[in-house]
Amino acid sequence: MTTLYGLLGAALVGIGLFGLLVRTEALLRILAFNLLGGGVFLVFGAVARRGAGAGFAADPVPQAIILTGIVVAFAATTLAVALVLRIATDDDER
């Protein structure tokens, strides 16, 4: 099952990277960057789960890092969307 999660995470990274390189609209680039980040979190979680599935005790540090990364990514996305909206409204006023 962890192999499936790893492959899905790699697919998300690929789709996000493709969208980041191809798209020119700011909001779509932010969405692509979030897909890329979600894929990285999923791959990192799959790697951490694979180590715990080998008979070792589960390590809570990767889970904490993933959770912290999700919170930081949410805050960065909120800031990026606010800046894009601010730039868009400033351009409309001119």
ZIKAVEN-V677937 format. One record per pair of residues at least 24 apart in sequence whose ideal C-beta (glycine too) atoms are under 10 Angstrom apart, sorted by the first residue. I is the first residue (numbers start at 1). J is the second residue. D is the distance in whole Angstrom. If there is no record, write none. Layout:
I;J;D
I;J;D
This chain:
1;46;9
1;49;8
1;50;10
1;53;9
2;45;9
2;46;5
2;47;8
2;48;9
2;49;5
2;50;5
2;51;10
2;52;9
2;53;6
3;46;8
3;50;8
4;46;8
5;42;6
5;43;8
5;45;7
5;46;4
5;47;9
5;49;7
5;50;9
6;42;8
6;43;6
6;44;10
6;45;9
6;46;4
6;47;7
6;49;9
6;50;8
7;42;10
7;43;9
7;46;9
8;38;10
8;39;8
8;42;6
8;43;9
8;46;8
9;38;8
9;39;5
9;40;7
9;41;8
9;42;3
9;43;4
9;44;8
9;45;8
9;46;6
9;47;9
10;39;7
10;40;10
10;42;9
10;43;6
10;46;9
11;35;10
11;39;7
11;42;9
12;36;7
12;37;9
12;38;6
12;39;3
12;40;8
12;41;9
12;42;6
12;43;8
13;37;9
13;38;9
13;39;4
13;40;6
13;42;9
13;43;7
14;39;8
15;39;8
16;40;9
25;84;9
26;80;8
26;81;9
26;83;9
26;84;5
26;85;10
26;87;8
26;88;8
27;80;9
27;81;7
27;84;6
27;85;9
27;88;9
29;80;9
29;84;9
30;76;9
30;77;6
30;80;5
30;81;6
30;83;10
30;84;7
31;77;9
31;81;10
33;73;9
33;76;9
33;77;8
33;80;8
34;73;7
34;74;9
34;76;9
34;77;6
34;80;9
37;69;7
37;70;8
37;72;9
37;73;5
37;74;10
37;76;9
37;77;9
38;69;10
38;70;8
38;73;8
40;66;9
40;69;8
40;73;10
41;65;9
41;66;5
41;67;9
41;69;6
41;70;6
41;73;8
42;66;9
44;69;8
